[in-house]
Amino acid sequence: MKEMKIAEALLLRKSSEQKLSKLEILKDDELYEVRTVRKQIKEGEIEEITTKVPKLSLKEVMDEYDALSKKIRQLDASIQKANWDCSVSLPEDFEE
């Protein structure tokens, strides 16, 4: 098991959550590339064909999304455990 400080785990969680939010808002133009090809169909006639070619497969995006989600859940569980296992000392005159 990898050991790290709580502050490091919180930073790792934040960066993982930011990556996850980027995957959630992927736009159509970020997933596809538009390509245009000119083909001769008859003598003197040229047809222009435009296609959308995927840059990534949906499976690749979902696999990355699932892996980041799992990582965040594991971090949350570890941070919560550390929260319950640790306590802090406050001055006697500290008011809530």
C-alpha positions as a Markdown table, in Angstrom:
| # | Residue | x | y | z |
|---|---|---|---|---|
| 1 | Met | 0.0 | 0.0 | 0.0 |
| 2 | Lys | 1.3 | 3.4 | -0.9 |
| 3 | Glu | 1.8 | 5.9 | 1.9 |
| 4 | Met | 1.3 | 9.6 | 1.6 |
| 5 | Lys | 0.4 | 12.6 | 3.7 |
| 6 | Ile | -3.2 | 13.7 | 3.9 |
| 7 | Ala | -2.4 | 17.0 | 2.1 |
| 8 | Glu | -0.9 | 15.0 | -0.8 |
| 9 | Ala | -3.9 | 12.8 | -1.0 |
| 10 | Leu | -6.2 | 15.8 | -1.0 |
| 11 | Leu | -4.2 | 17.4 | -3.9 |
| 12 | Leu | -4.2 | 14.1 | -5.8 |
| 13 | Arg | -8.0 | 13.9 | -5.3 |
| 14 | Lys | -8.4 | 17.4 | -6.6 |
| 15 | Ser | -6.3 | 16.8 | -9.7 |
| 16 | Ser | -8.1 | 13.5 | -10.4 |
| 17 | Glu | -11.5 | 15.2 | -10.0 |
| 18 | Gln | -10.4 | 18.0 | -12.5 |
| 19 | Lys | -9.4 | 15.3 | -15.0 |
| 20 | Leu | -12.8 | 13.6 | -14.5 |
| 21 | Ser | -14.7 | 16.8 | -15.0 |
| 22 | Lys | -12.9 | 17.3 | -18.3 |
| 23 | Leu | -14.0 | 13.9 | -19.5 |
| 24 | Glu | -17.6 | 14.7 | -18.5 |
| 25 | Ile | -17.8 | 17.8 | -20.8 |
| 26 | Leu | -16.1 | 16.5 | -23.9 |
| 27 | Lys | -17.5 | 18.2 | -26.8 |
| 28 | Asp | -18.3 | 16.6 | -30.1 |
| 29 | Asp | -15.5 | 18.4 | -31.9 |
| 30 | Glu | -13.0 | 17.1 | -29.3 |
| 31 | Leu | -13.9 | 13.5 | -30.0 |
| 32 | Tyr | -14.1 | 13.7 | -33.8 |
| 33 | Glu | -11.9 | 15.1 | -36.6 |
| 34 | Val | -13.6 | 16.3 | -39.8 |
| 35 | Arg | -11.8 | 15.1 | -42.9 |
| 36 | Thr | -12.7 | 16.1 | -46.5 |
| 37 | Val | -11.6 | 14.0 | -49.5 |
| 38 | Arg | -12.2 | 14.9 | -53.1 |
| 39 | Lys | -13.0 | 11.9 | -55.4 |
| 40 | Gln | -13.5 | 11.8 | -59.1 |
| 41 | Ile | -16.8 | 10.0 | -59.8 |
| 42 | Lys | -17.0 | 10.7 | -63.5 |
| 43 | Glu | -14.8 | 12.3 | -66.1 |
| 44 | Gly | -14.8 | 16.0 | -65.2 |
| 45 | Glu | -16.9 | 15.5 | -62.1 |
| 46 | Ile | -15.4 | 15.7 | -58.6 |
| 47 | Glu | -17.4 | 14.9 | -55.5 |
| 48 | Glu | -16.3 | 16.2 | -52.1 |
| 49 | Ile | -16.8 | 13.7 | -49.3 |
| 50 | Thr | -16.8 | 14.9 | -45.7 |
| 51 | Thr | -16.5 | 12.5 | -42.9 |
| 52 | Lys | -16.2 | 12.6 | -39.1 |
| 53 | Val | -13.4 | 10.3 | -37.9 |
| 54 | Pro | -13.3 | 9.5 | -34.2 |
| 55 | Lys | -10.1 | 10.5 | -32.4 |
| 56 | Leu | -10.9 | 8.2 | -29.5 |
| 57 | Ser | -13.3 | 5.4 | -29.1 |
| 58 | Leu | -16.1 | 5.7 | -26.6 |
| 59 | Lys | -14.7 | 2.7 | -24.8 |
| 60 | Glu | -11.4 | 4.5 | -24.3 |
| 61 | Val | -13.2 | 7.5 | -22.8 |
| 62 | Met | -15.3 | 5.4 | -20.6 |
| 63 | Asp | -12.4 | 3.3 | -19.4 |
| 64 | Glu | -10.5 | 6.4 | -18.4 |
| 65 | Tyr | -13.6 | 7.9 | -16.7 |
| 66 | Asp | -14.2 | 4.7 | -14.8 |
| 67 | Ala | -10.5 | 4.4 | -13.7 |
| 68 | Leu | -10.5 | 8.0 | -12.4 |
| 69 | Ser | -13.8 | 7.5 | -10.6 |
| 70 | Lys | -12.4 | 4.5 | -8.9 |
| 71 | Lys | -9.3 | 6.3 | -7.9 |
| 72 | Ile | -11.3 | 9.2 | -6.4 |
| 73 | Arg | -13.5 | 6.7 | -4.4 |
| 74 | Gln | -10.4 | 5.0 | -3.1 |
| 75 | Leu | -8.8 | 8.3 | -2.1 |
| 76 | Asp | -12.0 | 9.4 | -0.4 |
| 77 | Ala | -12.1 | 6.2 | 1.7 |
| 78 | Ser | -8.5 | 6.6 | 2.7 |
| 79 | Ile | -8.9 | 10.3 | 3.6 |
| 80 | Gln | -12.1 | 9.5 | 5.6 |
| 81 | Lys | -10.3 | 6.7 | 7.5 |
| 82 | Ala | -7.4 | 9.1 | 8.3 |
| 83 | Asn | -9.9 | 11.7 | 9.4 |
| 84 | Trp | -11.4 | 9.2 | 11.9 |
| 85 | Asp | -8.1 | 7.9 | 13.1 |
| 86 | Cys | -6.5 | 11.3 | 13.8 |
| 87 | Ser | -7.3 | 14.1 | 16.1 |
| 88 | Val | -6.0 | 17.6 | 16.6 |
| 89 | Ser | -5.1 | 19.5 | 19.8 |
| 90 | Leu | -6.6 | 22.9 | 20.2 |
| 91 | Pro | -5.7 | 25.5 | 22.9 |
| 92 | Glu | -7.9 | 25.4 | 26.0 |
| 93 | Asp | -9.4 | 28.8 | 25.3 |
| 94 | Phe | -10.4 | 27.9 | 21.7 |
| 95 | Glu | -14.0 | 28.6 | 21.0 |
| 96 | Glu | -16.1 | 26.9 | 18.4 |
